[in-house]
Amino acid sequence: MNPIDMAVKVLSRDGLVVYPTETVYGLGADALSEDAVMRVYEAKNRPVGKPISVAVSDMEMLSAVAVVDDAARAFIERFLPGPVTVILPAKSCLPAVLTGGTGLVGIRWPDHEVAIAIIARLDSPITATSANMSDDIAPTRPDEVSVPHDYLVDGGELPGTPSTVVDLTVRRILRKGAEWEAVEAFLETLR
């Protein structure tokens, strides 16, 4: 069984998969399964109430889990797929625990063929949080992964620059990461 099929098999049984992105290794679980999402919180020792982002493989999936207005769509068309996390109003299909009670969800659309293939084949968004214990350094190599998981897809060494996090509901950067200057310039055009 190839690594993509194996990852999908694990995810479809509420398992945890470590997968490569264009930034760091992510810890993936079926984002539509509350049980699987709770396993991510436990694995990372992350406080429940701290939101977890989700990764999607296309615009259709993104629109299925979040409310996308015209300004958000323009931003997404410019920067995604890529190393940017967009925060948008969550739709009710997502478990409330993912949003930490905020009603908002962070969305990654990774520019990495392995991550996209896993999500597309599962046909469901997966969690997009780094594969490390809460507050530890995000892993760029498989041997740096410090969280319990059921399966790891080896993507070699990754660049390690975290994604830029943008709250599109208030059009503000919450975390400066990859491409943040371009993001900031684009947000100015939306004001």
C-alpha positions as CSV (number, residue, x, y, z in Angstrom):
1,M,0.0,0.0,0.0
2,N,1.4,3.4,-0.9
3,P,1.9,6.1,1.8
4,I,-1.1,8.2,0.6
5,D,-3.5,5.2,0.7
6,M,-2.1,4.1,4.1
7,A,-2.5,7.6,5.5
8,V,-6.1,7.8,4.2
9,K,-6.9,4.3,5.7
10,V,-5.6,5.5,9.1
11,L,-7.5,8.9,8.9
12,S,-10.7,7.1,8.0
13,R,-10.5,5.2,11.3
14,D,-10.0,8.3,13.4
15,G,-6.3,7.7,13.5
16,L,-3.5,10.4,13.6
17,V,-1.2,10.9,10.6
18,V,1.9,13.1,10.4
19,Y,2.2,14.6,7.0
20,P,4.5,17.0,5.1
21,T,3.5,20.5,4.0
22,E,5.4,23.3,2.4
23,T,6.2,24.7,5.9
24,V,6.5,22.0,8.6
25,Y,5.2,18.5,9.4
26,G,1.5,18.6,10.3
27,L,-0.6,16.3,12.6
28,G,-3.6,15.3,10.6
29,A,-6.9,13.8,11.8
30,D,-10.4,13.7,10.1
31,A,-11.5,17.3,10.9
32,L,-15.2,16.3,10.7
33,S,-14.8,13.6,13.4
34,E,-15.0,15.0,17.0
35,D,-13.3,11.8,18.3
36,A,-10.4,12.2,15.9
37,V,-10.0,16.0,16.7
38,M,-10.0,15.2,20.5
39,R,-7.2,12.7,19.8
40,V,-5.2,15.6,18.3
41,Y,-5.7,17.7,21.5
42,E,-4.6,14.8,23.6
43,A,-1.5,14.0,21.4
44,K,-0.3,17.6,21.5
45,N,-1.2,18.1,25.1
46,R,-3.0,21.2,23.8
47,P,-5.7,22.9,26.0
48,V,-9.2,22.4,24.6
49,G,-10.5,25.8,23.8
50,K,-7.3,26.7,21.8
51,P,-8.6,26.4,18.2
52,I,-7.0,24.0,15.7
53,S,-6.8,24.8,12.0
54,V,-8.0,22.5,9.2
55,A,-6.4,21.7,5.8
56,V,-8.4,21.5,2.6
57,S,-7.5,20.4,-0.9
58,D,-9.6,22.7,-3.1
59,M,-11.9,25.7,-3.1
60,E,-15.0,23.5,-3.0
61,M,-13.9,21.9,0.3
62,L,-12.9,25.3,1.7
63,S,-16.3,26.7,0.9
64,A,-18.0,23.6,2.5
65,V,-16.4,24.3,5.9
66,A,-16.2,28.2,6.0
67,V,-18.2,31.2,5.0
68,V,-16.3,32.9,2.1
69,D,-17.3,36.4,1.1
70,D,-16.0,38.3,-2.0
71,A,-13.0,39.9,-0.3
72,A,-12.0,36.5,1.3
73,R,-12.4,34.8,-2.1
74,A,-10.1,37.5,-3.7
75,F,-7.5,36.9,-1.0
76,I,-7.7,33.1,-1.3
77,E,-7.3,33.2,-5.1
78,R,-4.2,35.3,-4.6
79,F,-2.4,33.3,-1.8
80,L,-3.8,29.8,-1.8
81,P,-2.6,27.1,-2.1
82,G,0.4,28.4,-0.1
83,P,1.9,29.0,3.3
84,V,-1.0,31.1,4.6
85,T,-3.6,30.2,7.2
86,V,-6.9,32.1,6.7
87,I,-9.4,32.6,9.5
88,L,-13.0,32.6,8.4
89,P,-16.4,32.0,10.0
90,A,-16.9,28.3,10.5
91,K,-19.8,26.4,9.1
92,S,-21.8,24.0,11.4
93,C,-20.4,20.8,9.8
94,L,-17.2,21.3,11.8
95,P,-17.0,20.0,15.4
96,A,-17.3,23.1,17.7
97,V,-14.1,22.0,19.5
98,L,-12.0,23.0,16.5
99,T,-13.1,26.6,16.7
100,G,-12.5,26.8,20.4
101,G,-15.9,28.4,20.8
102,T,-14.9,31.4,18.6
103,G,-17.2,30.4,15.7
104,L,-14.1,31.0,13.5
105,V,-11.8,28.4,11.8
106,G,-8.3,28.6,10.5
107,I,-7.9,27.1,7.1
108,R,-4.7,25.9,5.4
109,W,-4.6,24.9,1.7
110,P,-1.1,23.5,1.6
111,D,1.0,23.9,-1.5
112,H,2.4,20.4,-1.1
113,E,1.3,17.5,-3.4
114,V,1.4,14.8,-0.7
115,A,-0.8,16.9,1.7
116,I,-3.2,17.7,-1.1
117,A,-3.4,14.0,-2.3
118,I,-4.2,12.8,1.2
119,I,-6.9,15.3,1.8
120,A,-8.4,14.9,-1.7
121,R,-8.4,11.1,-1.4
122,L,-10.0,11.2,2.1
123,D,-12.5,13.7,0.6
124,S,-12.6,15.5,4.0
125,P,-10.6,18.3,5.6
126,I,-7.9,17.2,8.1
127,T,-6.5,19.0,11.1
128,A,-3.6,21.3,10.2
129,T,-1.5,21.8,13.4
130,S,2.2,21.2,13.7
131,A,3.3,17.7,14.7
132,N,4.8,18.7,18.0
133,M,3.8,19.1,21.7
134,S,2.0,22.4,22.4
135,D,4.6,25.2,22.6
136,D,7.5,23.0,21.3
137,I,9.4,23.8,18.0
138,A,7.5,22.7,14.9
139,P,9.2,19.7,13.2
140,T,11.0,20.0,9.8
141,R,12.2,16.4,9.8
142,P,10.5,13.1,10.7
143,D,13.0,12.5,13.6
144,E,11.8,15.8,15.2
145,V,8.2,14.7,15.4
146,S,7.4,14.5,19.1
147,V,3.7,13.7,19.2
148,P,2.1,10.2,19.3
149,H,0.7,9.2,15.9
150,D,-0.4,6.2,14.0
151,Y,1.4,6.8,10.7
152,L,4.0,9.1,9.3
153,V,4.4,10.1,5.7
154,D,8.1,11.0,5.2
155,G,8.5,14.1,3.0
156,G,12.2,14.6,3.9
157,E,13.4,17.9,5.3
158,L,11.0,20.8,5.1
159,P,11.7,24.6,5.0
160,G,10.4,25.2,8.5
161,T,9.0,28.8,8.0
162,P,5.5,28.8,9.7
163,S,2.5,29.9,7.8
164,T,1.3,33.5,8.0
165,V,-2.0,33.6,9.9
166,V,-4.6,36.1,8.6
167,D,-7.9,36.8,10.2
168,L,-10.0,37.7,7.1
169,T,-13.0,38.7,9.3
170,V,-11.0,41.8,10.5
171,R,-8.4,41.7,7.7
172,R,-5.4,41.6,10.0
173,I,-2.3,39.4,10.3
174,L,-2.2,37.5,13.6
175,R,1.1,35.8,13.0
176,K,3.8,36.9,10.6
177,G,5.3,33.9,8.7
178,A,6.0,33.0,5.1
179,E,5.0,35.7,2.6
180,W,3.7,38.1,5.2
181,E,4.8,41.2,3.4
182,A,2.8,40.3,0.3
183,V,-0.2,39.4,2.5
184,E,0.0,42.8,4.3
185,A,0.2,44.7,1.0
186,F,-2.8,42.8,-0.3
187,L,-4.9,43.4,2.8
188,E,-4.3,47.1,2.4
189,T,-6.1,46.9,-1.0
190,L,-9.1,45.4,0.7
191,R,-9.5,48.2,3.2
